[in-house]
Amino acid sequence: MIRGPHCSSMPPKLELNLFPDFQLLTPAGCVRDWTWEDKRHAFDEHGDVFLVVSPQGIICYCADAAMAFDVMNRRYDFTKPRDKYKMLEPYGPNVVTAEGSTYRFHVRMVAPSFGDNTGVNELVWQETSRQTKLLMDIWMKIAPKNLDTDINALTLAIISLAGFGKRLESVQEQSQDIPAGYEISFLSALRNTARNILPILLFPLWLMDITSYADASLAKRQLDKYLRALIQRERAKEVDDEADLMSRANLLHTVVHAIEGEESKDQAAKGSKEKKRAFTEDEVMGNLFIYMLAGYDTTANSIQYGLLMLAANPDVQSKVIAEIDQVYDEAAVEGRHVLTYNEDFAKLEYTFGYMYETFRLYPGVLLITKVCNEEQTIQLQDGETHETRDVVLPAGCRVYLSSPGVHYNRRYWEDAYELKPERWLTDKFSHQGEGELDQSGKHVVAADKTRQMRGTLLTFSDGARACLGRKFAQAEFMAFFATLLRHFRVTFADGVDLRQIKSNLEKKSAGKVVSLTPLSGFPLELKQRTPA
């Protein structure tokens, strides 16, 4: 139901959101939005769709899957608010921030980069496995003290290679050379930029130079210099389809060499006179920047939540390990000693379900924000009577699609607060039969075959502007755990209060602005195991 506009009956936490934009722009997350801690409280009290009146105007909060999917598909009626997304354009519009014809141009240029046929997801899998093994070599000698630091370093190495085509042989700073003409190493520039992304987005570099953020300003300038040099070097190369995977599958390579209209054979056959054009250097920089922003922080946090979920649910971990061991055994029969994205990703069905449950319970992006540029009509269905009615949203109304509000909604998810990988799988795993098969003979997985109700999972958005890097993130998450759990089991330290840990996981976060981040200090341990 929809109620409002009103303020008087808001719950105490909801009153904190009278200035939502101010909260999103507050450095270091000093004031946090209520969305994560509240989850369903406001929606259970006011309905799955309700209005809030703020000094900014009317805000429509939504935890209704049908409305969410409708809003995400009507990309011309509900656009991204410029005041929020302008800060993500240090080089100009990119595939995430652009709208209209500019977006259509960017997505035509960028979307093919993420396809399986480019090899980028295989590259992500291979490099994640390699970097995880490097970390495991260290962990076997010295127990990890700060897993979150190690995971952040790993995801940085993945985005460096798969995003920019630059392999980091080690994430240890002392091993990084500083080329002539540079003041810091590529790793230092990349890491310090990623760590200080919020002040970099908010403040001009000249101002940061005279504050405590001077090192972050230097890192941003140096990263710009490194990336522009990489772009110029890539432009000078000829496209070589026979080049090794590392050289041809990274996003920098595919975006630099993309030419609008080049893929359209039908247009060529018709003698189209349409002028082809490639990205400018700033357009390449803008999209590389958004790759880093989207691919580093959110994936690192998802992996950290995945580790915590395994430790908190040892029965689920045992099933994941059993499946991984089985897939390794099958690969050995074929003469392979390592898993690959192309050969083995689809076989890890239960692990896939565990991954998607982690994404559901701990979505990286808590609010998907839209705005009505003109008056818009939406259709709402009563959850009990199923009667529908039209509701008019005025021009300028903000629409905030709440990921926790949808993901913890019992209308769509039975036992919504529980980790249940089986809910994403065919009935093969619930012992009700052999499950549904597609034309290739593989089992159908709900997340990719939309057997779920559309709009009930917002982790990668949905509809017309769903996340292009979904498979990229999946490959990284799955490769990490397929490699780690072959040799380790994740546990909490002896004597911890498991109920308190689960309560903290459910109710608290580190309060970062870019994506949902777990609190630091959870007493995780890795115990070596012998594969079955």
N, C-alpha and C positions, 0 to 999 in steps of 0.2 A: 504494500500500500504506500501511498505518498501523502505526506502531511507537511503543512507549512504554507507559506514561510512563517517561521517562529523562532524564538530564542528562549523563551521563558521556561520551557520544559526540558531543556537540554540537560543531559547528565553532566556532572562536574568535569569529566575528562573532555567532553565535547566542547566545552566553553573555551578550552585552550586553542581551539582551531578557528577562532574568530579572525585571526590574521594568518591564514595558511601560507601565503607567499612569504611573509616575514620569517616564518619558521623554516621554510625550505632554504632561505638565503642566509640564515644565521650561521657564522663560521663554527666549525667543529661540532655541530649538532647541539649547541648549548640549549636550545629549546626544541623539544622533540614533538613531532606530530603524534596524535593519539591513536593512529590507525593500527599499529601493531599491538600495543598493550591492550587496547580495547577489543579488537577483533570483532566480536558479534554483539557486544553489550548495547551499543547505540542502535544497531539494526534490530535486535530482539525487542527493544523498547519502542522504537519509532516506526519499524517496518523496513523492508529491504530496500526501499527507496524513500528518502526524505530530503527536505530542503532545510538549509541553514541560511539565515540572513547575516551578512557580515559587512563591514565598511567597504569591502571590495565589491559587494553585490551578492546576488543569490548563488548559492552553491548547492548542487544536487549530488548527494552521496548515493551510490548505487551498489547493492550487493545482490542484484537480480541478474541471473545469467542471461535470460532472453533479452533484457534491455541492454546489458553489456555487449552482447554479440551484435545487436542492432546498431548500437552507437559506433562500435569499432568498424562495422561494414559501411556506414554512411560517412565516408571520409571527407566528402564535400560539405556535409551538413554539420559535422562535428570535427573541428580541426584542433590542432595542437595550439595552446595559448602561446603567443609570441613572447610575452613577458617572461615566461618560464624557460622557453627553449632558445631564446636569443643568446643566452649565456653559453650555450653549447656550440657557438659558431665563431670560434676565434679566427677561423680562416674563411668564413662565409658559410652559406647553406650546405648541408650534407644530407645523406639519405635518411637520417633520423629526424632532422629538424625541418626539412623542406616541405612545402605544400604545393598543390596545383601542378602546373606544367614543369616547374623546377623539380618537384619530387619525381614526376614521371621520367624525366631525363636521368636523374640520379639513380633511380631504381633499375632502369634499363641498363645502365652502365655497371652497377654494383652487384645486382642479384645473381648474375651468372657466376660470380667469383665464389659463391658459397655452395655451388652444386657439386654433387659427388663426382661428376665427370671431370672436374678440374683437378681432382686429387687433393684438395686442401684438407678434407676431413681425414683422409688417410695420413697425410702429413701430420696433422694434429695428433692422431692416434700414435704414430710412431715416435714423435718427439716427446709426447707425454710419457710414454713407456720408458724412453731413454732417460729422461730427466728424473722420473720416479726411481729408476734403478740406481742412478747416481746418489740420490738421497738415501735409498735403502742401504747402500754400501757404507754410508756414514752412520746411519742408525744402528747397523749391526755392530759397530764398534763403540759408539757412544749413544746412549739413550737420548732421544730428542727432548729438549727442554722447552722449546717454543715451536710447537707444530704449526701454529698459525703463521709464524715468520717463514718457516720452510715452505709452506703451501703457497704463500704470496710470492716467494722467489720462484717456485715452480711455474705458476701461472704466468709470471712475467717472462720467463724463458720461452713459454709456448707462444705468447703473443709476439715476442721478438722474432721468432722464426716464421711462424705461420702468418703473421701479420706483415712483417717488414722484410722477411727473407734474410735475417741476420741471426745466425746461431750463436747462442751463448754456451761455450764449452763448460763454463763453471759459473755458479751464482755467487761464488766467493769474490768479494770486491778486490782483494789483493791480486787476483789472477788476471785482472782486466788491464789491457794496455791502453794508453792514451795516445791516439795518433797525433802526428804533427798538425798544428793549427787548432787543436782542441784543448780545452782546459780540464775536462773530466772525461771519464770513459763513457762509452755508449750505455753500459749497464747502469752506471750511476745516474746518467741523464734520464734514462727511462724510469728507473726506480723512484728517484726523487720527484719526478714529474707526476707519476702515478700516485705517490703518497700524499702529495700536496695539491691534488687536482682542484679542490674547492677554492682555496685562495687564488690559484691560478685563473680559475674561471671568473672570480669575483673582482679581482683587483688588477689594475694595469701594472705591467712589469716594472716601470720606473718607480712606482710607489712601493712595490715589494722590495726594491733594491735598498731602501732606507729603513726597512723594518726587519724583524726577525725572520722574515721569509726570503731573505736575500739569496740563500742557497737554492730555494725552490725557483726563484727567478732565473738564476744561472742555469739550473737544470733544464728549464723550459727553453731558454735560448739555445743551449747546446743541443737539445733534442731536435729542435727545428733545423739546426745546421746539419746534424747527422741525417735526418730524414730527407731534406732537400738534396743532399749529396747522393743518397741512395736512389731517389727519384731520377736525378739526372743520369746516374750510371745505368739505371734500368732503361731509360728512354734511348740510350745509346746502343742498347743491345738489339739484335734481331730476334724475333720470335722463333724459338726452336722447340718444336713439338717433341724432339727426342732428348731434350735436356733432362737432367735428373730431377726427381720429384721435388727436392728442396729448392731448386732454382726456378721451376715453372709453376708450382702449386701455391706459392704464398700469395696473399691478397694484394700486396704491393705490385707484383708482376702482372696479375690479371687486370687490376684497375688501371695501371699505367698504359697497358697495351689495348684496353677496351676502346672500341670506336663505335659510337652510336650508329645503329643501322647496319653494321657489318654482318650481324647474324641473320638478317632478313633476306633469305634467298628468294622468297616470293616477290619482294619488291624489286630485287635485282632483275628477275626474269621479266618483270613488267616494264623494265627500263626506267625505274624511278629516278628522278633528278634531285631527290632530297639530299641536301648537303650533309655529309658526315662530319662529325667532330669528336674529338677526344676530350678528356678532362684537362683543364688547366692545372698548373702545378699547385695552386692554392686549393682547387677542388679535390685533387688527390690528397693533399695535406689534411683537408677537412674531414675526409672520410677515413683516413688512417687514424686521425685523432679520435674519432668516434668509435673505431674498432678497439683502440686501446681502452677507452673509457668503459665500453660495454663488455669487453672480453676479459678484462683483468679483475676488477673488483668483484663483480657479480659471480664469476666462476669460482674465484678463490673462496668466497663466502659460502657458496653452495657445497664445495668440497669439504669445508670445515664443518658445516652442518651435517653433511653425510657421515663424517667420522663420528660425530657426537651421536647420531641416530644409531649407528652400528653398535657403539658401546652401550647405549641405553636399551637396545633391543637385541640381546645375544642370540635369540632364536632366529631372528631375521638374518643376522650375520652368518649363522651356521648354514642357512639355505643359500645365501649368496656365495659363500665359500664353496659349498658343494657343487653349485652350478659352474663356477669358474674352474674348479678342478676337472670337472667333466669335459668342459670345452678344451682345456689344455690337453687332456688325454686324447680327445678326438683329433686335435691338431697333430699330436705326436704320431698317431697312426698314419697320418698323411705325410709324415716326414718333416713336420714343422715344429719348431721349439719356441716360437713366439706367436702371439695372436696378432691379427691385423683387423683393420676396420672393415675392409671389403669381405673378408672371409668369416669373421667371427662376431662382429657387432650384433647381427640379427639373432645369433644363437643365445645370447645372454638375456633371455626373456625375463627371468625373475629379477635379475640385476637391473634391467631396464625399469621394471615396476618399482623397485626400491628407489631408483633415481628419481622417477616421477613423483613418488610420494614425498621425497625430500623437497622437490621443487614445489609441490602443493603446500606442504606444511610450512615451508620457509621460503616464500617467494622473494626473489631479489628486489623486485620493484613493487612497492606496497600500493601505490596509487597510479592509475593510468589517467592522465588529466586531459580533458577536452573542453572546448568552449563552443557555444552556439553563436555563430556570427549573425544569424538571423533567427527569428522565432521558429521553433521546431516542435513537431508533434511526435510524441512517443506513445506506444501502446503498452499498457501494463496489464498483467493477468494476476488476479487474486490467487494466492497460494492455496487457499482452502476451497473456494467456490469455483475457481477457474474462470470466472467471469472476466472479460476484458473491458477496458475503458481507455479513452484517449486522454492524454495529459499534455498540456502545452507548456513548453519551456521558453521563457522570453529571450530575446536577443541579449547576448552578453552573459547568459547564465553559464557558470562553470559546471562541468559534469565530472565528478571524481569516481572512477570505477575502483572499488576497494578489493584488492586481491585477497586479503584475509577475510573480508566479509563474504566473499563468494566461496573461497576454499574451505571455510569452516561452517558453511551453510548446510544444515542437516537435510534441507530439501533436495540437495544434490549428492551429498556424501554421507552414507551411513557410517556411524562411528567416526565422525569427521575429525576428531582430535587424535585418532589412533593411526599409527603407521601400519598400513596394510598394502604391501606390494601386490597382493593377489587381485586387488580391485582393478588394476590396469591390464590384467592378463586375460587370455582365453581361459575357458573352463578346464583346459588341460591341467592347470595348476591347482584348481579347486576340486580335482578328482571327480568331475562330472562328465567325463568323456574325453574325446581326443581333441576337441577344440576346433575352431574354424580355421580353414586353410585358404590362402590366396592362390592365384593361378600358378605361382612358382613352387607351391608346396610348403611355403613357410607359414608359420603360425601368425595370425593377425594380432597385432598389438594395438590395444585400444587408443593409445595416445596418438598414433599416426593414422589410424583408420577412422577416427572420429566416431567411435562407437559410444563415447561419452556424449552427453548433451552439450551442444556447442555453447561456448561462453563460460563453462564451469571451471576452466583452468586458464588463468590470466598470466602465468609466469612468463610466457613468451608473447604476450598480447594475443590477438586473434584477429580473424577477419582480414580486411583489405591491407592492413599494415602490420601483420604479424612479424615477429622478429626474424630477420634474415639469417642470423647466426645461430639458430636453434640447433642444427646438426653439429655445428662447430662446438658448441657447449656440451652437447651430449657425448661427442667423441672424446673430449677431454676428460669429462667426469668418468665415463665408463673405462677408459684406458687407465686412468689413475688407479681405480679400485681393482680392476682386473689384474694389474701388476702388483699392487701392494698386498692384496689379500691372498695372493699365491704363496706368500712367505710370512705374512704377519696377521695377527688377530688384534683388533682394537678393543681396549678395555679401559675402564676407569681405575684409578688407583685404589688399592685396598682400603676399606674403612670409610669410603665416601657415602654420603646420604643420597641414594639414587633418587628418592622422591623429591628432595630439594633441588637436585640437578635438573630433573624434568620440569619442575615448577619454574626454575630460572629460565630454562630454554623456552618455555611457553610464554612467559610473561615479560621477559626482559630482552633488550638488545643493546648493542654498543652505541646506538644513537647516531651512527654516521648518516650523512645526507644522501650519498650516491646510491647505496643499496643496503638492504637489511644485513646486519653484521652481528655475529654472535659475540657475547661477552668473552673477554679473554680470561684466562686463568682456570678453565675447566681442566681437572686433573686427568688428562688422557695419557694412556700408555700403549706402546706397541710391543706385543709379545711374539717372538719368533715361533713359527709353526713349521712342521714338516708336511709338505703337500701329500695328500693321500695317494 
